[in-house]
C-alpha cells in the first residue's frame, strides 16, 4: 500500500473508532444538561479521541511490516566528513564519555555547557576537543547553533549524542549510508532506533514500553510521514539544517521544531532500523520531571511554529496533546462520574448491570456503552500485549510495565495539564537535563513526601465512592480507584532497586 493510502486508512480507522466511542454519550445528552454533565462530556470526548488514536496505532502497528529504506552499500570514510557532537550540561555520563574514543573515523566535539567543576574536569580529561560557550543562551539549540555556525560548513553530516547516548561507529556509518543513497537526497536526517540501556528495575521496566513504542514508530509513523527527530542518536544533513537557519530558539524542544521546519520545507526524516542506546530516568522523580518537560515543550512547539503545517503533522501534534492530557482527563472523569452518579445499593447496581448486558428494555443505551467500554479496553490490553511479545518482552515484564505505567499515570497525571497551561501562558519550560548531577537519587522519605499530595486527592475520591457502594460493585470505577490509591506501593517497590542505573551495553 502507498503511504498516502495508509495514512488515509489510518485516519479513517481513527475517526471510526472515535465515533463508536463517543456516540453513546453524545446521543444520551439530556434536553437541559447541567454544568457537571457538560464537563463530563468534554472530558469523555478527549479520552475517546486519545483512545481512538492509540487503538488505531496499535492495530496498524501489528498489521504493517517494518519499513525498509534504500541504503548505499558502502560509504568510503574519505568520501564524506562527519562530525560527532556530544552535548552535556552538568549531566556527564562516564560510560558514554568513554565511548567517544571509538569514533576514530570522525571528528569528535564535546559541546559542554556544564557549570559544575567536577563535570568540566571529567570532560577535560578525555583529551577530546571541548567547545564551551561564553553564555548558555538557547539551551541545547543554542549550544548546537554555536557549533553549527562556526564549523558546520566543513562537514556534510553531523551526529547528535546526548550525555547518556551510546552509539557505535558502525551505526553512524549505517545512518550516513541511508543519507548517501541517491533516492534519499531529500532526507534531512536519519534517526536511529534508540533502545534503553540496561539499568535498575525502574529503567528496565520503562524500557519495555519504549521498545513497544519503537515498533509503532518504524511501522506506522514512518509510513505516514510522522517520523520526527528525537533530538539525539541521529545523523543530520548539515546543509538542510543550515538552510533553516540552524536550530530554532523559539522553544526548548529543538528536535521537534527543527523537524517541523524541515518537513514543511520539503525535507524528509527517516527512522531506520539501526540500533543505538540511551538511559531511561533512574527513578520516579526524574521520570516525572522529564515527562512534564516534554508535555510543556509540546505546547511550546505548537505555539512557536511559524506558518502552516501539513495536515498530517497537525494531526500528529493533536495526538501528542491528547496523549499527555488523557491521564488527567480520566482521573477528572472519575471524579465527575462519582458526582453525577445517583445513590444506589450493591444489589440494585448488579441488577442494573445484568440488565445492561442483556439489553433489557430501557437499557439498550447503557448496555451499548458498557459493551463498547469493555471491548475498547480489552482490545487495548490485548494489542499492547501482542506488541510486547513481538518486541521480545515476556509476560512478567509486561505485567510489571503495566503496573508501573498505572503508578506513573497516577503520579504525574494531575500535574500535566497545569504544566501545559503554564506553557500556553508563555512561561518557559524548565530545561533541567534528565540525568543532571544536580538531581540526586531521592531517599525513601523524600519520595514519600512527593507522593503524599496526589495520593490524598485519590483517597478522597475513594472515600466519596465508598459512600455510594453501588459504584464499587460494577464498572471500571473500582479498578481505577484501586490503581490510584495503591500507586505509592508500586513506586516504592520499584524505588527499592537503584543498582546498576545506566549500565554499559556493548558498542
N, C-alpha and C positions, 0 to 999 in steps of 0.2 A: 504493500500500500504506500502511496505517496505521502510525504509529510503533511501536505495540506489536507488530504483526505483523513488522515489520522487525527489531525487537530480538530477538524470539523466533527468527526465521530466522537472524539473525547468530549468536546463541548456539548454535543447533543446528549451524550450519556450523563454528563454532569447536570444539565438542565432537566432531564427526565427524572433523575434521582431527586433533585431538589423539589420538583413538582409533586412527586409522590410523598415526600416527607412533609411538605408544607401544606398540601391541600386539605388534609383532615382538620387542621387547626383553623385555617382560613375560612373553610366552609362552615365552621361552628361558631363564627363570630356572632355574638348577641346583637339584637337590634339597638340596644343602648349600652355599649361597652363601658366599663368602668376604667379608671386610670390604671388599676392593677392589671386588668385584662390586656390593655394596650401594651403595657410594659412586658407582660408575659409573651404576647405575640411577637414583639420586636426581638426579644431575646431568643425565642424559639426559632424565628426565621434566620437569625445569624448562625445559630447552631446548625440548623438544617442545611444552610448553604455550605458551611465548612465541612460537615459530614459528607455532603454530596461530592465535593471536590476530592476528599480523601478516599472514599469508596471507589470513585471513578479512577483515580490514580492507581489504587491497588489492583483493580480489575485489569486495566490496560498494562500495568507493570508485570502482571502474571502472563498475559497473553502474548506480549511482544518479546522478541529476542533482543539481545543487546545490539546496539548499532555498531557497524564496522566501517570505519572511515578509511579512505585511501591513504597510504603511508609510503614515503620514499624508502627504498630498500636499504640505502646506505647514505650517510652524510659524512664525507671526509672531514676530519677535525680541522683541517687547514682551509676549508672552503667557506666557513662562516665564523663569525666571532660572537661568543655567547658570554654574558656576564651573569654571575650568581650573586644575588643580593640577599644577605641575611640581615633581617631587621630585629632589633631588640630595644627594649626600653625598661630597664630595671627588671627584666624577666629572663635573664640569660639561662639557657639550659646547657649544662656541661656536655651531655651526650650529643646533642645537636651541634654544639660548637665544635666538638672534636671531629664530627662527621664532615665538616667543611674541608678538611685536609685531603679528602679523597677526590676533590674536584680538580684534578691536575690538568684537564683539557680546557679549563675555563678560567677567566679572571674573577676572583672572589673579592667582594666588597662587604665589609661588615658596617652597616649603617646604624650606628649606635646613638640612641637618644637617651641613654641611661644617665641618671644623676648619682645613683648610689656608687660610692667609690669602689666598693668590692666588685660590683658588676663591671665597672670600667676596667678594673685591674685584670679581671678574668678575660675580658675581651682583648686587652693589650698583650696578654701572654701568648695568644695564639700565633703571633708573628705574621698574621694576615693583614691585608690593607684595611684600615679602620677609617671611616669617614664620619666626622661629627659636625653638627651644625652649631652656629652661634646661638640660635634660638630654636625652640621646639614648636614653632607655629605649624598649624595644619595637621597635627598628629601624624599618622602613618603616611597620608597622602603628601604632606609637606616634606617628609623625610625622603620619600621616593622621588618627588619632583626635584629636590636638591641634587640628587644623583643624576636624574634623567637629563636635566638641562645642562649639566657640566660634562657628563661622559656618554650620555645616551647615543649620540650620533656615531660613536665609534663602534657600536655593536648592532648586529642585525636583530639579536634576541636578548632578552634578559629574563632570568628566573627570580621569582619572589619566594623567599622562605621566611616563615615566621620563626620566632625564637625556639619553638619546640618542634619544628619541621625536620623530618628525616627523609631524604631522597637520595637515591644512588645516582652516580654519574651516568650509568646506563639508562636510567629512567629519563634523565634530562635529554640525552641524545634521542631517545624514542619520541619524546614530545616534539623536539626540533624536527625530527623526520616527518611528523604529521604536517608541520607548518611548511616544510620544504617541498611537499608534493605539489605538482602543477595544478591539481584540482582544488587545492586549498589556498590559493593565492589571496582569497578574500577572507581568510581566517585570521583574526587578530590575536587569538590566544588559544592555547591547548591546556585544558585543565586536567590534571591527573586525578585518579581515583584515590581519594585520601581516606585511609583506614586508620583505626585507632592504635596507638602504641600500647603494648602490654602495661599493666599498672595494677593498682589496688582493685578491690571488689567493685567500688563505685565506678571507676573508669572502665573496667571490663564490661559492666552491665550497660552503661551508657553507650559504649562502643557497639553493643549488639543492635541498638536502634539505628546507630549510624550506618552499619553495614546494610541493614534492611532499606534504609533511605537511599543508599547509593544505587541499589538495584533499580529503583524507580527513576532516578536521575539519568542513568545510562540507557534505559529502555524507552521511557515515555518523554521526559523533558528534552532529551537530546533530539528526538524526532520532531517535536512540535515547536522548536525554537525557544525553549525556556531555559536553556543552559546559560548560566551566568558565572562569572569569576567568583571563586570562593576566597580570593584575596591572598592565597598562599599556595605553595606547591604547584605553581602554574608558570608556563613559559609565555611571554608576551612578544609580539612582533613590535619592535621599537618604533618603526615609522607610523604604525597605526595609532599608538598611544600619543606620540608627538603630534600627530595630525589633529588630535582632540585637545591639544594644548596641555597635555600631561594629565595627571590625576586631579579630578575636581575637588576643590577645597570647600565646597558649599556644605558638605556634611562629613561626619567622621567615618562613614561607610564607603570608603573609596572604591572598594571592589564592586559594589552594586552600581554606583554612579558611573564608573568608567565602563562597565558592561552595558548599561542602558545607553550611554552616549555612543559607544562603538556600534551597537546593533542598529541604533537609529541612523547612523551614518552609512549603513550598508555592510558592515563587517559581520562576520560570524564568530561565535565562540564554541569550541568543541570541548566536550567531556569525553575522554578516551580511557581505554582500559589499560592504563599504566599506573602501577601501584606506588603510592608513597604513604607516609605516615605523619601523624601529629598526635599530640597528647590531649586527651579529654580532661576537663576540670577534675581535680582530685578529691573534691568534697562538695557537699550540697550548697554551701555558701558561694563558692566560686562558680558553680554551675548557675546558680540563680543570678549572680552578677552578670555573667555572660548572656544569659537568656534575656534579662531585662535590657541590657545594652543593645542586643540585636533587635528587640521589639521597638525600642526607641529609634534606632537607626533606620528601621524600615519606614517609619513615618517621616524621618528626616529626608530620606532618599526621595520619597514621593513628593514632598514639599519642595525639594531642591531641583527637580527635573525641569529643565528649560525646553519648552517646545512639546509638541505632541509625541506620544509614544505609539508604536504599532499596537493594534488591538490585542494581539496575543500577550504582549508584555503588560498591558493594562490589567488583563485577567490574572496574570501571574502575581502582580502586586496586590490585587484584591484577595487572591488566595492566601498570600502571606499574612495580610492583615487579619483575615478571618481565622487563620490558624493560631495566631497569637491571642486573639480575643476569645476563642472558644472555651478554654477552661473557666475563665471568669464568667462568661455567659451561662455556662452550665451550673456553676455554683449559685449565681444570682437567680437563675431559673428555678432551682430547687427551693430557694427561699420564697420566691413569689408563689410557686405552686403550693407550698405549705400555707401561705397566707390565704390563697384562694380556695383551698380545699374545704369542703363542708365537714363538720364534725361527724364522724362515722365510727361505728364499732367494728371489731375484728370480724364478727360473723357476717354482718352486712357487707363488709368490704369483700370478703371471699365470695359471697353470693353474687355480688356485682361483677367481680372479675370472671366468674364462671359464666355469667350471662353474656359478658363481652366476648368470651371465647366461643360461645355457641351462636353469636349474633342473634340473641333473643330479641323479640320485638322491643323497640326503643333503645337497643344497644348496638345498632349497626355502626354508628359513627364511632363510639368509644371502642368498639371491637376492632374496627379498622385501624384506629390509632395504635391500639395495643399490638396488633399483628405487625404493623409497619415498624414499630419501635423494636420489637423482638427480632424481626428479620434483619433490620439495619445493623443493630449492634452484634447480632450473631454473625452476619457477613463480615463486619469489621474484624472481629476476633479471628474468624477462620482465615480471612485473607492475610491478616498480619502474621498469623502462624505459618501460613504457606510461604510467605516471603522470608520468614525467619528460617524455616527448614531449607529453602533453596539457597540461603546465604550461609549455610553451614552452622546455624545456631540451633543447639539442641533444645529439647522441651524444657529442661530445668532452667537453662539460661534464659529462655524466652519468658518463662514464668517470673523469674527474678526481674527481668527487664519490665514486664508488665506491672509488677508491684512497685518498682522504683518509679516508673512513669507516673503511676497514680499518686505516689507520695510527692513527687516534684510538681505535679499539677496543683496539688493542694498547697504546697509551699510557696509557689510563685504566682498562682493564678490571679489573686486579687490585686497584686501589685502591677501586673502587666498593663491594664487599662490606665492606671494612674501614670505610669511611665510614658505611655503613648500619648496621653493627653498633654503632659508636660512638653513633649516634643512638638505637638501640634501648636502649642502656645509659644514656641520659639526657644524653649530652654535647651541649651546644648546637652547632648548625651555625655555622661561621664565616661571618658575613654581610659579606663584602667585595664591594662593587659590582664588576661585571664590568669596567667601564671606569674604575675608580678610578685617579686620577693617581698614587697611591702604588705602583701596579703598572706599572712602565715596560716597554717592549718589551725582551725579553731579547736579549742578544747571542748570536752563534752558539755561543760556548764555554759560555755558561750553559745554552743549550738542550741541548747535548751532555751536560752533567753530569746533567741531569734524566732524559735518555733512557737513560743507561747502565744503571741498576739493573734496570728490567724487561727491557731487551734482553739482559742476561747470563742472566736466567732462561730466555728464549726460546732463546738459543744453547745452553743446557744441554739443553733439550728436543730441539733439532735434533741435537745430538751423540748423545743417547740414541737417537733414531730411526735415525741413520746406522749404529748398531751392529746394527740389525735391518733390513738393506737391503730385505727384502720389503715392509715398511711404506711405503717410498718409492715402490715400483713401482705400487701400487694405492691406490684410495680417495682421500679428500679430505685425508688427513693431510699429504701433501707440500705441497699448496696452502696449508693452514693454516700450516705451518712457514715457508713462503716469505713469507707475509704478515707473520708475527710477527717474523721475523729481518730482513726488509727494510724495516720501517716507519720506521727512522731516516732512510733515504734519502728517503722520501716527505715526511716532515715537514721535512727540510732543504730540499727543493725548494720547498715552499710558504713556508718561512720567508724565502727569499731576496727575496721581493717584500713589502715593507712600505709601498709607496707608496699614497697615496690612501685610507688607512684611514678609514672613516666619511665618505665624500664626500657632498656635498649632493645631494639629489633635489628636483625641483620640487614645491612645495606646491599 
